Amino acid sequence: MNAPNAVLTGNVIIGKNTLVGANAVITPGVTIGNNVIIGAGSVVTKDLPDNSKWVGNPLRML
């Protein structure tokens, strides 16, 4: 890790059959459901429900 002052708390849980695009950022403590697609470069700061597609910063549902 290159950020010596970073504070990380909480686990990230990623469901089955989930695709996370390149350079996406998932913050600590987030739960991602099953069958979810997260677009490249997206920033995930909240829990995501099953069977959904998300992109962007701020994150929005497709």
DOLOZA-823315 format. One record per residue: x negated, y, z of N, C-alpha, C, CB in turn; residue in one letter. Coordinates in pm, whole numbers, plus 50000, padded with zeros to 5 digits. Glycine has a CB too. Example, Ala and Ser with C-alpha at 12.3 -4.5 7.8 and 13.67 -1.06 7.14 Angstrom:
486814943150780487704955050780486804967050780488694955350905a;487154977550708486334989450714487105000350787485924994050572s;
***
This chain:
499164988250000500005000050000499125012350000500955000050121m;499435022149916498615034049902499095045849986498565038049760n;500145044250064500695055150144500475052150292502225057150113a;499345056250347499035052650486499985058650589497645056850519p;500685069450556501605075750650503055071350632501515090650636n;503305062050541504665057550515505185049250632504725049450384a;506465051150661507115043350765508195034950699507715052450877v;508045021850704509005012850641509755005250749508305003150544l;511085005950746511884998550841513014991750767512435007850952t;513414980050813514524972950753514094963950640515544982550703g;514904953850614514644944350507515474947750385514924930050553n;514954944650269515714945650144516194931650111514844951750027v;517494930350086518074917450050518584918549907519224913250148i;518114909649821518504909749680519214896649650517264911649585i;520454897749598521284886049569520784878149449522704890249547g;521464867249422521134858449311521514864749178521834844949326k;520764861049073521034865448937521064880648925522344859548889n;520124887148991520034901748990518814905948911519984907349134t;518974916348829517884921548747517524935448796518274921748596l;516254937448829515764950548871514804955448764515064949849012v;515134966748701514324972248593512974977448640515074983248524g;512064979348545510714984148573510744997648643509914985148444a;509844999348739509665011848814510885015948895509305022848720n;511805006948920512935010049008512415010449152514094999448994a;513005019049233512625020449374513815016149459512175035149408v;513575007049552514615002449644514145005949785514894986949629i;514915014449853514515018749986514775007750090515275031550025t;514055008050201514224997850306515644997750362513235000350419p;516104985750396517414984150457518574982450361517684995650542g;518294982150230519344981050128519654966350100518914988249999v;520944963450080521394950150038521984951249899522424944250138t;521494942849808521964942649670522694929549647520784944449568i;523914930249596524754918449577524284909449465526164922649551g;525074899149437524814889649330525254895549196525534876249356n;524574891449088524924895448951524904910548933526284890048914n;523864917048982523724931548972522594934848875523454937949112v;522774945448796521734950548708521394964648753522194950248557i;520094967148777519594980248816518664984948704518864979848955i;518964996248646518195001448533516795005748571518915012948471g;515915006048472514525010148491514455024348547513755009248360a;513595026548644513385039748701514455044348798513275049548592g;515415035848828516495039648920515985040149064517675029648909s;516675048049147516335049049288517545044349368515925063749328v;517385033049437518485026849511518345030449659518495011349491v;519335037849712519305042049852520505036949930519235057049861t;521395029449864522595024449931522845010049889523825033349898k;523685003049965524034989249932524834988849802524844982850047d;524594978349722525274976849593526134964349594524244976249477l;527394965349548528294953849550527984943849438529734958549538p;528544931749451528404921349350528954926049216529114908449394d;528434920049108528954921748972529044936348929530314915548961n;527934943648942527934957748903526644961448830528124966749026s;526684972748759525534977948686525274992148734525764977448530k;523994995448760523625008348816522425014248743523335007048966w;522415027448728521285034248664521065047948728521515035548511v;519855053048713519575066948738519115071048876520705074248708g;518865084048884518505090949007519145104749001516955091749026n;520265107049066520895098349165521555086149099521935106149245p;521635075649176522175062849127523665064049098521935051749230l;524095058748983525505058848948525865045648880525835070848856r;527115041948896527605029348841527985031048694528825024148922m;527695020948613528105021048472529465014648456527075013748383l;
***
